[in-house]
Amino acid sequence: MIGAGIFVLMGQIAELVGALFPLAFIAGAIVVSFSAYSYVKFSNTYPSSGGIAMFLRKAYGPGTMAGTFSLLMYVSMVIAESLVARTFGAYSLRLFDVENTAFLVPALGVALIIIAYLINISGNKTIERAANFTAIVKIAGIAALALAGLAFAGFPDIGNWGRAVSDVASGGSFNFIAALALAILAFKGFTTITNQGNDIKNPHKNLGRSIIWSIVICTLIYTLLALSVSASLSVEEIITAKNYALAAAARPVFGDWGLILTVLLAIIATVSGLIASVFSASRMLAMLSTMKQLPRLYKGVSNPALVFTVLLAIILTILFDLTRIASIGAIFYLLMDIAIHWGLFRYLRTETKTNPVIPLIAIMLDVIILSAFILMKFQNDPLVIYVSLAGFVAILIAQRLFMITHTDTEGKMHMEMSADMNMDHGSNNHDDMSMKK
């Protein structure tokens, strides 16, 4: 979860809400907490390596709906990989006096994606060692950096917050709500935990616990970092250095060594985040193929799901800048998130012992934030909306056409999965043998 989000999104959020950006992360954590409730309920009831793809199948049955929103989640995960990769490039270049960032940032990002691919094909032991090492280093390092920054620079001036809150109350609330879409993106990595149902002990309890504790830890770290940056830099300075705001904030407090330390932590965090994301996204793609929500993956290469995921991440890294990558990812994620909450509320609240009020609150918050964000982007950068809309329509049409290929003359979709492929641990199953159109 602590990958590109906190390193690159802080400056982009500050650009929208000014001095209130630390509060935007706290508000984002509150929204994510309502959202996480649905994933905890799903994970505890239906733990599997299919994660969100399996949840959507349980809720909507096999077919176009489950496939479309599963692919939205998959694409948002790959978008997150390209965001991480570009963040790696942006921070790495802070160590050198380089002018040609337009070429080198995506080039370094592509190099990191290739390294993540090589680690992923090295086997689970290598992935586990790399993940454990980088997780310890980045969490301890970032927390120490935030606390040291507050100790040296002091707590940010609350008076600035008061004036900023007044601005929001008098009409700036639209930007604050829209900015929450990006704040949520910094937390969305918790969804990759749902893919680990076959890999951990006691998944009916531990998946949910993992999600809750991950959000708590990230909230504390993000808040401390935001306060530290706010104390060290003015809003104008944060916006100027928005793609590497943490590195810029470390320099006034610690000098060049602070810059070097922050860049190294960013590199470790992005490497860690990318390894985990490539692993989870490729497993999700493979599961969608197993579920017959996608055509059978090409067997001419080893681990075709991993290869396709890496190639798509490379293409996105080359084509889009950080701001647009983050925006498209936020839109796709929020659309999928709404589908998860509605599926739980409408179809599975009894099976999962869900309090129906919480998913409805989560849907309301998502709709408000997504609407504000889309309207803001339509005014400021309509290309993001056009690309997002084209991507959604393409996924929807492709899913519907593929579903037709295994729908019989009676209107039944044959979506059988063999026993060894159905990795669900839950005892309550929908009939996955066939599904009416």
N, C-alpha and C positions, 0 to 999 in steps of 0.2 A: 504493500500500500504506500509506503514512504519511498516513492520513486520520483517521477518528474513533477507530480502535483505540487508539492510545497515549494519546490525550487523555482518553478517557472510561473505558476499561477498567481503567486502573491502579487507580483507586479501588475499583472493583468487585472486582478480584482481591485487593486489600489487605483488603477486608471479609471475604474467605474465609480468607486465609492469614496475615494480620497482617504481621509484619516480613519474612516470607520472600517478599514479592511480587516483588522483583528476581530471585530465583532461579526464580520461576514463569515469568518471561519467558524465561530461559535454558533451562529445561526445555521450554517450549513450542517454542523454536527447534530443539531437538534432535528433538522429535517431528515438527515440520514438515520437517526435513531428510530424515528417512526417507520422509515422505509425498511430498516434492518429487521424489524419485527416479523415481517412476512417471510424473509429469507431464513430466519431462525426457525420459524414454524415449519416451513417446507423442509429445511435441512434435517431437523429432528425427526420428522415423519418419514421422509423419503431420501435418506442419504445414499448417494451414488457418485460415480465418477462423471455422470452426465450433468450434474449440477443444474444450472438454470434450464438447459434443454430438457432435462427430465422433469423439472417442476412444471414447465409449460405444457409438456405432454400430458402430465397427470391432470392438469387443470382443464385444458381444452380438448384433450384427446389428440391422437395423431392426425395430422393434416396441415392445411395451409396456415391457420392461425399459429399453431405451435412452431411450425417451421419458420415463418416470417419473423416472429419476435425473437426466436432463438438466434437467427442469423443477424438480426439487429444487434443483439448482445455480442455475438462473435465479432462483427465488424467494429463495434465500439471498443472491444478488447484489442483488436489489431491497430485501431487508431491510437489507442493508449500506448501501444508499443512504439509507434512512430513519434508520438509526443515525447516519450522517454528518450528515444534515440536522438532526436533533435536537441533535447535538453542537454544530453551528454556532450554533443558538439558545441553548443553555446557556452557551456561552463568550461570545457577543456581549453577552448581558445582564450579564456581569461588569463591563462598562464603565460600567454605569448602576445606580443604586439603584432597582431595579424589584421590585415585590412580586408582580405577577400573572404569574409565570413559567408557570403551568399553561396559560395561553392563548398567551402570547407565544412560548414555546419552539417549539411546533409551528407557529405562524404564521410565524416566521422560517425554520423548516425548509422549509415549503412554498414560501416566497419563493425560497429558494436552489435548490430543485428546478426551479422555473420558469426561473430564470436559467441553470441547467445545460442545460435544454431549449433555450433560445434560442441558447446557444453551440453546442450540437450541431447545430442546423439551419442554422448559419451556414457549415458546410462544414469539411472536414478541415484546411485551412490555419489557420483560427481555432482549432480544437481543438488543433492541434500547437503553435501559439504560446502559447496559454494554459497547456497542459500543461508545456511546457519552462520557461516563466517561473516558474510556481508550484512546480515540482519543485526548481529551483535555490534559490529563496528558502526554501522550507520545510526542505529538508535542511540547508542551511548554517545557517539560523536556529536550528533545533531542536538541532543538534549544538553550536553556540556556546552556546546556553542551558544545555545539560546540562554542558558543560565549565566554564562560568563558575560554575554552581551548585556544582559539586564544588570548584572553586578557593576559593570564598568560604565555603561551609558545611563543607567537609572531607568525608572519606570516612565513610559511616555506621558506627555502632558495631557491630563484628562480634560483640560479646558478645550483642547482641539476637538475632542470627541463630542463635548457638549455643543460646540458650534456646528459640528458635522451632523449631529442628530437633529439640530434645529433646521438645517438645510434639507435633510430627508423629510422632516415633518412638513416642510413648506413646498414640497414638490419633487424632491429627489428620491422618493421611495421607489419609483419605477426602476432606477438604476440599481438600487440596493437589491431588489427582488431578482432582477436579471442576473446580477453578479453571483447570486446563490447557485445558479446553474454551474458556474465554474468552481465554486467552493465545494459543491457536492462531488465534482469530478475528482477532487483531491482525496476523497474518501472511497470512491467506488471500487477500489481494489479489493475491498472485503468480499466482493462477489466471487472472486477466484477461489475463495475458501470452499465454496459449495461444490467444487469439482473434486474434493479430496475424500469423499465419502467412502471409497473403497481402500483408502490408504492409511487411515488412522484407527486407533482403538476406540471402542465404544462411540461410534459416530452419531448415534441417536442423541447423545448429550454433548459430545465434544465439538461437533461442528457449530452448534449454536453458541457454545461458550467461546469458541475461537472468534466468531464474528463479533460478539459483544465486547470482549477484551481488546480486540484489535481496534475497534472504533474508539474505545476509551483511551487507549494509549496514544492513538493518532491525534485525538482531540487535544490532549495535554501537550503533546509535542508541537502541534501546529499553532496552538494559542501562544505558547512560550516563544516560539520563533517569530510569530507575527508581532508580538509585543516588543521583542528585541529589535527587530528591523525598524519598527515604528519609533523606537527611542533613538536609533542610530542615524536614521536618514529622514529628510523631509519627504513629503508626498511627491514633490516634483522630482527629487533624486531617485525615488523608488520607480517612478514611471519611466524616467530616462533609461534606467537599467532594468527594465521589466523582465527581460529574458534571463537575467542573472542577478536578481535583486539581493539574494542572500550573500553572494560574494561581494557585492558592492557595500552591503551593510557591515560586513566583517572588517573591511579595510580601515574605517575611521577608528574602530575600537582596538584592533590588534595589529594594524599595519599590514605589511606584505605577507607576514606569516598567517594572518587571519584569512587573507584572500586565498593563499595556497591551501590551507586546511579546509576551507569551505569548498573549494573546487574539488579537492580529493574526496571529500565526503559526498559531493554531488555525483562524482564519477562512480563511487562505490554504490550509492543508492540507485543510480540509473542502471548500472550493470545488474544489480540484484533484482530490481523491478522488472527488467526486461527478460531475464532468465525465467522468472516466475510466470510472467504474462505469456511468453511464447509457449511454455509448458502447458498452461491451463487452456489457452486458446486452441492449440493444436489438438488437445484431448477432446475439447468440445466439438470441434469440426469432425473428428473421427467418430464421436458418438452420434452426431447428426446423420452421418452416412450409415452407421449401424442401424439407426432408427428408421432408415429409408426416408428421411426428410431431405436427403441430398442423393445425387447419383453416387454409385459406388466409386470410391476414390481409386485413381490410377495406381496399379500395383507394380508398375515398371521401375519405381524408385523406392528406396527404403523410407518408411514413415512418410507417405505422401501428404498427410495432413500437416505435418511439421513443415515440409518444404513449401506447400502452398501458403501457409501462414507467414512464413519468413519472406517469401517473394512479394506478397501483398503489402506487408509492413515496409519493405524496401521501396516499393512504388509510391506509397503514401508519404514516406519520408522525403523522397525526392520532389514530389509535386507540391506539397503544401507547407506553409510556414507554421510556427508554433501557435499563433492565435487562431488560425482557421482550423488546424487540427483539433485543438481543444474545443472549439465551438461545435464542430460536427460531432465529435465524440460525446459531448454533453447532450446534444439533441437526441442522438440515437439511444443513449443510455436512459434518458428520462422517458422516452416512448416505451422502451422495453420494461422499465420499472413500473409504469402504470399498468401494463398488461399483467405483470406478476401479481400486483395487489388486487386487481379486479378478478383474476383467476382464483386467487385464494378466497376472496370474499364471496364470489358468485357460486363456486363449485365445491370448494373443499374446506369451508370453515368448520364444518362438523367433524370431519375426519381428523383435522389438524388441531382441534380444540382451540380455535382462534376467537379472540374477542373481535367481533365484526367492526367495531368503531375505529380501531387503529388502522386497518388497511384503508378505510374510507378517508380518514384524515390524511394518510400518506398520499392517496390519489389527489385529494384537493390541493395539497401543497405542491405536488409535482405539476399539476395542471397550471396553477398560478405562476410558478417559476418558469415553466417551459413557455407559456404564452408571452410573458414579459420578455424572456430572452429572445424568442423568435421575432417579436416586434422590434426590439432594439437592433438585432442583426439585420432585419429587413431595411431599416433606416440607414444603418452605418456600413454594412458589408453584405449586400444581398446575395453575393456569390455563395456564401455559406448556406443560405436557405435553398438556393437552386440546387446545389450539389447534394444537400441532405434530402431534399424532396426527390430528386432523380434517383438517388441511392435507395430510398425506401420503396419507390414505385418499381424499380428494377428487381429488388428482392421479392416483393409481393407477386409480381407477374411471373418471375422465374419459379417461385414456389408453387403457384397455382398450376402452371403448365406441367411441372414435374409431378404434382399429385395426380393429374389426369392420366399419366402414363401407367399408374397402377390402380386405377379405378375401374371396376368391372361394369358390365352392362346393367347391373342392379343398383349401381350408384354406391357400391361399397369400396372403400380404400383398403387394400390389403397391405398392412404395415407390420407383418409378423416380425418378431425378434426371437432368435433362438435363446434357449435358457441361459447359455453362457454369456450371451451378449447383453441380456437384461440385467444390469448391475444394481438394480434397486434392492435395498435392504428392507424396505417397508413391507408390511403384510397386506395392506389394502391396495389393490390394483384396479385401475380401469381396465376394461376389455380392450387390449391392444391388438386383437386379431384382425378386426376390421372396424371401419368407422363410416357412418353415413356422411355424405357430402354436407 
